[in-house]
Amino acid sequence: MSAPQANPASPTFTRTQWERLKTYGEAHDVQAGEWLFRAGEVSCDLILVERGRTEILRRGQGDDPGTVVASYGPGQFSGELNLLTGQATYLDSRVAEAGAVYRVGPDAFRRLMSSDGELSDVVLRALLARRQVLRANEGARSVELLGAETSAAALALRTYVARQQLPHTWTDIESPAGRALALAANLTADDLPAVVTATAVLKRATPGELAEHLGYSYHPRPGQLLDVVVVGGGPAGLAAAVYGASEGLDTLLLDTVATGGQAAASSRIENYLGFTSGISGAELTGRATIQAQKFGARIASPCQVARLDTESGDHLRVVLEDGTPIDTRAVVIASGARYKALPLERWSEFEGAGIYYAATELEARACGPNPAAVVGGANSAGQAALYLAERGSPVTLVVRGADLYAGMSAYLADRIVDHPRVKVRTSAQVTALHGDTSLERIDISGTDPDGNAYTREQACVGLFCFIGATPATEWMTGIAADRRGFILTDARVDDTELGEAWQKLGRRPLPFETSQPGVFAAGDVRAGSMKRVAAAVGEGASAISSVHSALGTTGV
């Protein structure tokens, strides 16, 4: 008989490890029934159980006393991934058996994660495992989303919580469970989409309102001056946050939607170094998010930047959409690029209700086994087509050019050609959209191999658009860019773009530095970038090296 496998969510510590772990906390005697923390608290402690037993509960509705989702005894600890992310608590914790505990506060927890590699690895693996357990079982009901399957507003909420890896459940209002939840929470159709948590019911909820409720919003302290603000949470921005925080810089990352960027929309990345079997974009960027937070980077999303003020004396100022100013010594712009929309009638009407810019579990589930179409000729389009086909959808890949291999990696194009559920139409484009409240059919116009023009209407419940991108730089002024709006950096910045500030510094822009001193750009937003995940990661990390040089600090 094989030995039982250790439970990563409940690690076993050696006596030496446990004694060392206790040095980060403060001892407290506790009595049965005493609450250690409650759902909705802005922050909570890591609780080390020396004697007795604690339990974690999902709060019930009405007369429901709640459900115990975990229990911890001597030599174990209670805590969840929100210790790192800064998310408000969504479960309760109380003492089941009297005893003694050590409370490790937020500052001490940060010190533990940064200074003790052995213990931090054990604790972090446990926190990650617990988050996965909560996402898979009834504990996820602590955050419940309710709405219509074809609602764009509901999809925005679902995308946000998925990117944040939040334990949650989604319930369609048209299902019996959805109607029951609406009745219990006193919700009407006008209140949707809604979010039900242990402490509140959010009506007509948006990702921003949910973020504020959960504690993901950023509120700077008066007089605070950060070392670096990273704008954008894709691979380049996450790499900058990881390397900035790990090398001692006070780092803040802001993202308009949720961390991950376009990479998080990729169902499978197979040519990223070290992942021989591939990895989903969401998993890759999700790991990077936790890694950045482990080193102390703060992440706020959704958080819209309105402008960059370069006239604030000896520092820079990032101004948010609500007018909040954030002062910083350096800025890394990694806001990426956005896929373009097709200039078709009713396009905006069907966005989120049949038209999508990502192919993940959420969008694939909405399509089910029904016909879908993917527009685009690059790797992102090819990955989406294969993902949807492997989930059971008949897929039409619509490519404007005449050669599938011209803009796509050969290995990916070969798989598409060989897949029985993918039909490729080259020299073609989508020319019309049809449907009632959601997309039902599309028109495809093109030229067949014999040179004959055609227009065909076909069933399509999901149209996935991966065509050319535009840089997300509408919030910026006064920084040199090329004719398409991508930011110029280092050697690409012409001397005519360099003003008096550069003369005072006595130098030209550093690698990845823009025409504004102290402002750097990395990833897809930068002119000349490779538009690949691996390249974006390298640029984000390299930009931090230049930040150190500009600030006169040394990376460690």
Secondary structure as UniProt FT lines:
FT   TURN            8..9
FT   HELIX           15..22
FT   TURN            23..24
FT   STRAND          26..30
FT   TURN            32..33
FT   STRAND          35..37
FT   TURN            39..40
FT   STRAND          46..58
FT   TURN            62..63
FT   STRAND          67..72
FT   TURN            74..75
FT   STRAND          76..78
FT   HELIX           82..85
FT   STRAND          92..104
FT   HELIX           106..115
FT   HELIX           117..136
FT   HELIX           138..142
FT   STRAND          143..147
FT   TURN            149..150
FT   HELIX           152..163
FT   TURN            164..165
FT   STRAND          169..172
FT   TURN            173..174
FT   HELIX           176..184
FT   TURN            185..186
FT   HELIX           189..191
FT   STRAND          194..197
FT   STRAND          201..202
FT   TURN            203..204
FT   HELIX           207..214
FT   TURN            222..223
FT   STRAND          225..231
FT   HELIX           235..246
FT   TURN            247..248
FT   STRAND          251..254
FT   TURN            259..260
FT   HELIX           261..265
FT   TURN            273..274
FT   TURN            276..277
FT   HELIX           281..294
FT   TURN            295..296
FT   STRAND          298..300
FT   STRAND          305..312
FT   TURN            313..314
FT   STRAND          315..320
FT   TURN            321..322
FT   STRAND          325..333
FT   STRAND          337..339
FT   TURN            345..346
FT   HELIX           347..350
FT   TURN            352..354
FT   STRAND          355..356
FT   HELIX           361..367
FT   TURN            368..369
FT   STRAND          372..375
FT   HELIX           379..390
FT   TURN            391..392
FT   STRAND          395..398
FT   HELIX           404..406
FT   HELIX           410..418
FT   TURN            420..421
FT   STRAND          422..425
FT   STRAND          428..435
FT   STRAND          439..447
FT   TURN            449..450
FT   STRAND          453..459
FT   STRAND          462..465
FT   STRAND          469..471
FT   TURN            474..475
FT   TURN            483..484
FT   HELIX           490..492
FT   HELIX           495..497
FT   HELIX           500..505
FT   TURN            511..512
FT   TURN            517..518
FT   STRAND          519..521
FT   HELIX           523..525
FT   TURN            527..528
FT   HELIX           533..551
//
